Amino acid sequence: MKTAHVLCLAILLLRPCAAAAQTEREEERVTLTAEDGWNLGGRYLKAAAGAPTLVLIHTQKSDLTEWEPLLKPLKRYGFGYLAFDLRGHGNSFVTPAGTTTTWRTFSVEGQDNEYNKMLRDVEAAVAYLSTRAVTGDQIVLAGSVLGANLAIKTAAIRPEISMVIAISPALNVNSVLSVNPLRAYGRRPLLLVAGADRARQHAEFQILNHTAQIACGKSNVTVIVEAKGYGPGLVNKYNVRRVLDWIKNPRLPEIVELSTRPAAGLEPGATDQAEAGPENSAEMPEYLQD
């Protein structure tokens, strides 16, 4: 009987701890403020200790809900995320002047149009994460179509950003260009995702992939090409694990030349059984959440 009482007491004492663990990583509704005064609605989930946080940038004529299928897998992996509505989209419809508007009123021409000013929206997301103690090397920018171009442009001027996932990037989306920013991106990990069923988009993707291979280095560029699809739907239940695993280990392995000559001190056909010590291990941290 005494043992049963002790067991019950232990369960009662541990219950608040378990509840706290479950609520520790609950999603929050947040508001971001861009440099020019736009207030942007967003959803934020804190990352598990040591895990990265993804800034999710939607495409034109859409909103943050396009990322909904990805949110649970991100949480499952322990990753954090900040998904938000770009100006004129979703719940980000109040201008700095207090009037309301949507993307339908935005010009698609000009290097200073509202679509190019959305770079400030992405900057606002990065600035918000800094208030939550998330530094650039813990941030992954992920965008689709317009969002992909904005992600590349932001990372090009922010070398501290760890990596970019560009889904259906294009040469020009509403005057937001990608080639020169991609050239300036530098030797950081980059994941390009595209569909092969749209001739023009696929041709542009091949140009961007070629540019990235030169600018970023082949070992830094990973490509996923699906038979069909466009935008955020390209990341689906069949390949989402591959995408999330890439975030944990983004660089391709170096190509090592194989030689038929025996190593010094070994006879032909013999093998060296010595294993690399822990200091040479490249094992990635595990973020998976129960």
Summary of the structure (lengths in Angstrom):
residues: 290
radius of gyration: 22.8
end to end distance: 33.1
largest distance: 80.4
contacts: 870
relative contact order: 0.12
helix: 40%
strand: 19%
